[in-house]
Structures are given as structure tokens and as C-alpha cells.
Amino acid sequence: MIDHVGINCSDLERSADFYDRVLGVLGHRRLMDHGVAIGYGTSHPTFWIGRQPEEGPASGPNREIHLAFSAGSAEDVRAFFDAAVGLGAEVLHEPRHWPEYHDHYYGAFVRDPDGNNVEAVCHTVPPA
């Protein structure tokens, strides 16, 4: 059900040092580093930390979280997106291929009623 989770950090470098160490003792490691976001896991990133924005819903002490739900296909991602938009969700990113994440990443992002960044993602869609 859960594909990955992301949190925003007020000091990304300090948090990266913390998670490098504490997740390392559990057998996990840093797998991706985009400068503003770092992904941890064993075979693929399932826990992400990111630089906290200065403004917007992801800033401040009660910041948004990012939660990604696994989808079985691109059609499922689009169905998730259509359902969310039909309920009035704010569109963050329409369904599309995200090659900057990896070649088969297909996802859509919306804001839930509490302002959280919620995504549906499929990892089996070949690039167009």
C-alpha cells in the first residue's frame, strides 16, 4: 500500500547525518541524493528527507508530509488523480512519467484536505 514517505527538515545536512547513522545500523542506506532531497532504503528509496521550503504548506512547525501510495498501473495512477480532483483536491502534478526519478516512474501528486502532498505511483511504466 505505502510506496514511500517523505518528511521536510529544517536542516537537511544535520538530518542526513542523523538518518545516515540511525538507518545504517538497521541495514538501510542512502540510495539517492538530489541535493534538496535524499532517499533511503535497502533496494529502493522508501523514506525521503527534504529541505524545508521557506514558505507555503511545507514550511513551519506543522509542515505537510508526503505520502505515496503504490499503484499497479498508469491507469490506476490516472484513476487516483481523477478521483482526487473530482473531490476538489488541489493539483500539484498531473499524471506523467518522471525520468528524473527513474526510467519507469509514473506518478501524480495532489493535496489532501489537510494540505498534505499525496501521490499515486507506479514503477513499471516504460518511458514514452
Backbone bond lengths (Angstrom), bond angles and torsions (degrees), N, CA, C in turn:
res aa  C-N    CA-C-N  psi(-1)  N-CA   C-N-CA  omega(-1)  CA-C   N-CA-C  phi
1 M - - - 1.441 - - 1.531 111.48 -
2 I 1.321 117.99 -54.80 1.461 120.83 179.91 1.528 108.12 -87.52
3 D 1.321 116.08 126.31 1.456 120.82 177.30 1.518 110.34 -89.89
4 H 1.339 116.85 -49.47 1.457 120.90 175.44 1.525 110.24 -160.64
5 V 1.332 115.35 163.16 1.456 123.38 -179.91 1.520 107.47 -130.19
6 G 1.329 115.85 143.12 1.459 120.44 177.21 1.508 111.38 -131.75
7 I 1.327 115.58 141.55 1.461 121.22 175.69 1.519 108.36 -125.19
8 N 1.344 115.93 153.55 1.459 121.34 176.44 1.517 109.72 -97.84
9 C 1.318 115.67 143.34 1.466 122.08 -175.06 1.523 110.34 -122.71
10 S 1.320 116.39 137.58 1.460 120.55 179.16 1.523 111.75 -70.53
11 D 1.327 118.19 -26.92 1.463 123.26 177.68 1.532 107.28 -135.00
12 L 1.332 116.44 92.76 1.458 120.80 -172.72 1.529 112.07 -60.95
13 E 1.316 118.22 -41.21 1.460 120.61 -178.52 1.528 111.50 -63.65
14 R 1.317 115.86 -43.84 1.476 120.13 178.57 1.530 110.53 -64.07
15 S 1.336 116.32 -43.34 1.461 120.23 178.68 1.525 111.20 -65.75
16 A 1.341 117.28 -38.48 1.470 120.60 178.59 1.522 110.25 -62.20
17 D 1.321 117.36 -42.57 1.462 120.42 177.60 1.525 110.53 -61.11
18 F 1.337 115.86 -43.59 1.461 121.10 178.63 1.530 110.57 -60.22
19 Y 1.339 117.10 -53.56 1.462 119.93 -176.29 1.527 112.90 -70.53
20 D 1.332 117.85 -32.35 1.473 119.61 173.97 1.525 109.75 -54.93
21 R 1.312 116.04 -44.54 1.465 120.61 -176.14 1.520 113.42 -77.27
22 V 1.346 116.56 -50.65 1.465 117.78 -173.87 1.531 112.22 -71.81
23 L 1.322 117.67 -34.59 1.467 118.86 177.34 1.520 111.18 -77.62
24 G 1.331 116.48 -27.91 1.461 120.69 177.38 1.519 112.60 -60.97
25 V 1.320 116.55 -39.00 1.472 118.70 179.79 1.530 111.87 -70.26
26 L 1.344 116.75 -15.94 1.461 120.90 177.52 1.531 112.14 -95.45
27 G 1.337 116.41 3.10 1.461 120.21 178.58 1.517 114.90 91.14
28 H 1.331 117.31 9.40 1.464 121.24 177.96 1.522 108.67 -103.78
29 R 1.323 116.15 163.89 1.461 118.79 -178.81 1.527 110.94 -150.81
30 R 1.315 115.38 167.22 1.451 122.43 175.05 1.530 107.50 -70.98
31 L 1.319 116.45 122.17 1.462 120.85 -178.21 1.519 113.42 -109.51
32 M 1.331 117.62 -26.69 1.465 121.88 178.93 1.513 108.92 -141.53
33 D 1.324 115.41 146.60 1.458 120.85 176.58 1.517 107.98 -143.45
34 H 1.337 115.96 110.76 1.463 122.10 -179.34 1.534 111.85 -100.84
35 G 1.310 117.51 12.52 1.456 120.29 -178.75 1.516 113.03 85.84
36 V 1.321 117.34 -48.36 1.468 121.65 178.32 1.518 111.43 -104.25
37 A 1.337 117.20 -8.02 1.465 122.12 178.49 1.527 109.33 -149.65
38 I 1.340 115.33 142.16 1.468 122.04 -178.05 1.526 107.93 -128.64
39 G 1.340 115.98 131.28 1.455 121.20 -178.89 1.520 112.39 -108.49
40 Y 1.334 116.63 134.94 1.464 123.48 -179.27 1.525 109.99 -118.20
41 G 1.323 115.49 152.98 1.453 120.77 175.05 1.508 110.64 171.28
42 T 1.317 115.97 -163.09 1.465 120.96 175.85 1.521 109.88 -109.88
43 S 1.327 118.30 -52.90 1.468 120.80 178.00 1.520 112.11 -108.90
44 H 1.319 117.31 -28.68 1.467 122.37 174.43 1.530 107.89 -150.78
45 P 1.341 117.22 155.99 1.463 119.70 -176.48 1.523 111.72 -66.38
46 T 1.328 116.18 123.59 1.459 121.25 176.38 1.528 111.81 -119.07
47 F 1.317 116.76 -13.00 1.461 121.92 177.39 1.523 107.84 -129.58
48 W 1.333 115.93 125.74 1.463 121.86 -177.35 1.519 110.72 -120.79
49 I 1.333 115.20 143.98 1.461 120.73 169.13 1.521 106.61 -120.42
50 G 1.330 115.71 144.15 1.459 119.76 -178.14 1.508 111.73 -137.72
51 R 1.328 114.24 158.91 1.466 121.18 177.22 1.528 108.92 -68.20
52 Q 1.304 116.94 127.70 1.460 122.75 179.84 1.523 110.03 -68.66
53 P 1.347 118.29 126.20 1.465 120.32 175.51 1.521 111.07 -66.15
54 E 1.323 116.36 155.98 1.457 120.70 179.66 1.521 112.23 -77.45
55 E 1.352 117.27 -25.85 1.464 121.59 -178.91 1.519 110.04 -136.04
56 G 1.323 115.77 162.96 1.459 121.44 174.98 1.513 113.17 96.11
57 P 1.362 116.55 -175.17 1.458 120.71 -174.14 1.527 114.53 -64.85
58 A 1.319 117.53 -20.23 1.465 120.10 -178.98 1.518 112.61 -90.61
59 S 1.333 117.34 4.23 1.466 120.66 -179.90 1.530 109.72 -102.20
60 G 1.325 116.12 169.08 1.455 121.00 175.58 1.516 114.07 84.03
61 P 1.333 116.15 177.39 1.462 120.29 -174.75 1.536 114.24 -70.04
62 N 1.313 118.85 -29.35 1.465 122.04 178.84 1.529 108.81 -107.89
63 R 1.330 115.56 64.41 1.450 121.04 -174.17 1.516 111.73 -75.28
64 E 1.320 113.35 158.10 1.466 119.47 175.41 1.519 110.39 -63.18
65 I 1.308 115.75 158.66 1.460 120.62 168.99 1.522 107.56 -112.36
66 H 1.310 115.80 163.99 1.457 121.68 173.52 1.518 107.42 -114.62
67 L 1.321 116.01 128.17 1.452 121.83 179.99 1.520 107.75 -132.03
68 A 1.330 116.26 126.19 1.467 120.79 179.51 1.521 109.67 -113.35
69 F 1.318 115.28 129.39 1.456 121.92 177.66 1.524 109.42 -99.95
70 S 1.331 116.30 139.09 1.464 121.88 178.31 1.522 109.65 -69.50
71 A 1.327 115.52 136.72 1.464 122.06 174.74 1.519 107.68 -123.55
72 G 1.322 116.79 146.06 1.452 121.01 -176.98 1.511 115.20 -80.98
73 S 1.342 116.89 -17.30 1.464 120.06 -176.58 1.522 110.18 -159.65
74 A 1.328 115.45 168.84 1.466 120.62 174.90 1.526 109.86 -62.32
75 E 1.325 117.01 -35.94 1.462 120.88 178.38 1.526 110.92 -62.48
76 D 1.324 116.70 -39.00 1.467 120.58 177.08 1.525 111.13 -65.18
77 V 1.333 116.89 -39.21 1.470 120.51 177.22 1.523 109.22 -61.35
78 R 1.325 116.96 -46.39 1.462 120.42 179.76 1.537 111.37 -64.28
79 A 1.329 117.63 -38.21 1.471 120.79 178.11 1.531 110.76 -63.75
80 F 1.344 116.88 -42.69 1.467 122.00 175.78 1.523 109.47 -57.68
81 F 1.321 116.13 -49.25 1.462 122.17 -178.71 1.529 110.58 -60.04
82 D 1.326 116.83 -48.81 1.464 121.07 -178.77 1.527 111.31 -61.67
83 A 1.329 117.46 -40.55 1.461 120.90 178.65 1.523 110.58 -64.03
84 A 1.332 116.58 -44.89 1.465 120.94 -179.00 1.529 111.19 -63.50
85 V 1.321 116.37 -46.51 1.463 120.38 179.98 1.529 109.85 -64.57
86 G 1.329 116.76 -37.49 1.456 120.80 177.16 1.516 113.00 -61.94
87 L 1.325 116.11 -24.99 1.465 121.34 177.53 1.526 112.11 -92.16
88 G 1.339 116.92 4.44 1.455 121.05 177.07 1.518 115.55 92.98
89 A 1.342 117.88 11.92 1.469 120.23 -179.71 1.525 110.79 -64.92
90 E 1.324 115.44 142.97 1.460 121.50 173.40 1.532 108.59 -70.15
91 V 1.305 116.03 133.38 1.465 121.14 178.72 1.524 108.68 -83.40
92 L 1.330 116.32 124.15 1.459 121.43 173.13 1.527 109.63 -95.79
93 H 1.343 116.59 -48.87 1.467 122.11 177.12 1.518 108.47 -148.69
94 E 1.325 116.67 124.67 1.462 121.20 177.02 1.525 109.90 -67.48
95 P 1.336 117.13 161.07 1.469 119.85 -179.78 1.526 111.52 -56.53
96 R 1.330 114.80 131.44 1.464 119.46 177.74 1.519 110.79 -167.12
97 H 1.303 114.73 169.14 1.461 123.60 174.53 1.532 107.28 -78.60
98 W 1.329 117.17 137.06 1.465 122.93 -179.13 1.535 108.63 -120.20
99 P 1.325 119.56 78.54 1.468 120.79 -176.78 1.525 113.57 -65.27
100 E 1.333 117.95 -20.28 1.465 120.00 178.01 1.524 110.98 -68.31
101 Y 1.339 117.89 -20.59 1.461 121.37 176.19 1.527 109.74 -87.65
102 H 1.316 117.64 -55.60 1.464 123.87 167.41 1.527 108.49 -171.47
103 D 1.317 117.04 167.19 1.465 122.31 -170.98 1.523 115.54 -59.03
104 H 1.327 118.50 -25.29 1.458 120.33 -175.05 1.527 113.64 -113.04
105 Y 1.329 117.12 15.84 1.468 122.45 -176.34 1.523 109.68 -82.59
106 Y 1.322 116.45 121.60 1.461 122.48 177.95 1.524 107.08 -130.99
107 G 1.325 117.29 119.80 1.451 119.09 -175.12 1.514 113.88 -148.83
108 A 1.322 115.43 165.82 1.460 124.12 175.44 1.523 107.83 -139.71
109 F 1.329 116.11 143.01 1.462 122.34 -174.29 1.535 110.21 -126.32
110 V 1.335 115.86 134.13 1.467 122.02 175.73 1.526 108.53 -138.24
111 R 1.333 115.19 168.93 1.459 120.50 173.67 1.520 108.89 -100.81
112 D 1.331 116.66 131.34 1.460 120.02 177.31 1.538 109.14 -76.86
113 P 1.336 119.04 176.23 1.470 120.34 -177.38 1.521 114.94 -59.43
114 D 1.336 117.95 -20.74 1.461 120.07 178.92 1.523 112.98 -98.50
115 G 1.329 117.67 6.65 1.458 121.33 176.48 1.515 114.99 91.93
116 N 1.330 118.29 5.41 1.460 120.62 178.85 1.530 111.12 -77.35
117 N 1.310 116.04 149.78 1.461 124.07 178.61 1.528 107.61 -85.51
118 V 1.332 117.00 108.06 1.452 122.51 -175.69 1.527 108.79 -115.44
119 E 1.327 115.45 135.43 1.463 121.41 -173.54 1.524 110.19 -130.24
120 A 1.332 115.54 150.59 1.467 122.46 164.14 1.526 105.34 -114.49
121 V 1.339 116.03 134.82 1.472 120.15 -176.12 1.509 110.91 -138.95
122 C 1.335 114.37 140.61 1.460 122.71 174.13 1.531 106.90 -122.03
123 H 1.327 117.05 136.60 1.470 121.04 -177.50 1.524 113.06 -107.15
124 T 1.323 117.94 15.99 1.457 120.13 -176.24 1.529 113.89 -119.90
125 V 1.312 117.93 8.08 1.459 121.29 -177.65 1.526 109.06 -84.74
126 P 1.337 117.56 120.04 1.464 118.84 178.53 1.526 110.95 -69.42
127 P 1.326 117.47 149.91 1.469 119.67 179.49 1.516 111.13 -62.03
128 A 1.323 115.53 148.68 1.467 121.15 -179.79 1.515 111.82 -75.82
